[in-house]
Amino acid sequence: MSQKGKSFDTWCVHAGWDGDPCTGAVNPPVYFTSTYKQEAPGKHKGYEYSRTGNPTRHALESAIATLEGARFGYAFASGMAAIDAVMRIMDKPLRVVSIADLYGGTFRLFERVYRPLGYEFWYAENNSELLQVIEKKKPDMVWIESPTNPLLSIVDIEEVAHTTRKVNPEGLVVVDNTFATPYLQKPISLGADIVVHSATKYLAGHSDVVLGAVVTDDDAMAEKIAFLQNAAGGVPGPMDSYLTLRGVRTLHLRMERHCKNAMVIAEFLNSHPAVQTVYYPGLPSHEGHTIATKQMRNYGGMVTFRLKDDTLDAAQVFFSRLQIFQLAESLGGVESLANHPAVMTHASFPREERIKRGITDGLIRLSVGIEDAEDLVADISQALEPLA
Ligand SMILES: *Cc1c(COP(=O)(O)O)cnc(C)c1O
């Protein structure tokens, strides 16, 4: 579909849909149908069966592709289903280089589903090690996230793509763009071959749906992902597709506010006596600040910090006092959430491994929502009071 306008903001509002051809409806109807009436065997309007294609899902797929600056998008029933499809793209067990700070669900899929099938994985601890491991292993695939979870480290996507291509022209670079969204960074324009999303997070944006996406600008890879989507069948239903597209319509506005609020909170925490370290790529003190400034439009809505009293007890005090921030897993919704990686999202790591990775007992991850910044700062301030 040709896109109206030249700006990302206009695409957020319009991409993927140009009025219903039958009724003119400005929003895509939620096509609750599994099958489609044919005029004669094989003579149909482009849709035969909803695993293969559904107009509501297609509107979403086309919109996400447009926002990532690519031609092809495919929606899946979850971010993990999208990631799983990408792992099967080459019809052989892959040799994959990735990062230690990987999303836990992706790590579990790699280690417990794909390693037993003969896949090999290496996880680099930092940017320079990542480039070295790529040079050494000449992998089939390099799988990265930036910013990472929960320490918000930044990976230089352009440099990784360049190095991968240099050592293996067939090597694929995959970027999980969940934390940044295409509002902040467009990995395909930085040299990535494939982008995956947990649209559950910022793209849908309202904590009301689980959905994933794969995006590519390469015809052969698109054909393969479309085949896997239909053959394995991990597709989202029309209602979830609709909810996600509905979220995408305000992505630019939400992201602008997420970033603005996150910066205010990061600066507040950075000068707070109860706080030891703040991890936010927007702070000049952050390791990845320079690369983030180069490859991102702004610094995102996630802020992580470590309490000076780096203990479970201190973290409990903080969480129990929060009024606006809700204690919950996940991220990227309009409402602010607080998460305790050591006990919640990263509890599956053995304690020593977790601490080695900086996920200490007093580490707290915030998904900063789009509420009023002063209200959010006041909430954090009163929750930290007994710890100061
Ligand atoms: C949540 C998440 C996933 C998994 O997505 P689901 O929609 O929960 O299946 C993958 N990658 C990242 C970075 C995530 O935050």
The ligand as a Tripos MOL2 file, in Angstrom:
@<TRIPOS>MOLECULE
LIG
   15    15     1     0     0
SMALL
NO_CHARGES

@<TRIPOS>ATOM
      1 C1          8.3360   -9.2850   26.1200 C.3       1 LIG1
      2 C2          9.5070   -9.4350   25.2280 C.ar      1 LIG1
      3 C3          9.5910  -10.5160   24.3250 C.ar      1 LIG1
      4 C4          8.5490  -11.6220   24.2750 C.3       1 LIG1
      5 O1          7.3450  -11.1580   23.7580 O.3       1 LIG1
      6 P1          5.9120  -11.7640   24.1650 P.3       1 LIG1
      7 O2          4.9610  -10.8710   23.4230 O.co2     1 LIG1
      8 O3          5.7980  -11.6670   25.6520 O.co2     1 LIG1
      9 O4          5.8800  -13.1710   23.6820 O.co2     1 LIG1
     10 C5         10.6850  -10.5760   23.4800 C.ar      1 LIG1
     11 N1         11.6560   -9.6410   23.5210 N.ar      1 LIG1
     12 C6         11.6190   -8.5890   24.3780 C.ar      1 LIG1
     13 C7         12.7230   -7.6060   24.3830 C.3       1 LIG1
     14 C8         10.5480   -8.4590   25.2650 C.ar      1 LIG1
     15 O5         10.5200   -7.4330   26.1220 O.3       1 LIG1
@<TRIPOS>BOND
     1     1     2 1
     2     2     3 ar
     3     2    14 ar
     4     3     4 1
     5     3    10 ar
     6     4     5 1
     7     5     6 1
     8     6     7 2
     9     6     8 1
    10     6     9 1
    11    10    11 ar
    12    11    12 ar
    13    12    13 1
    14    12    14 ar
    15    14    15 1
@<TRIPOS>SUBSTRUCTURE
     1 LIG1         1 GROUP 0 **** ****
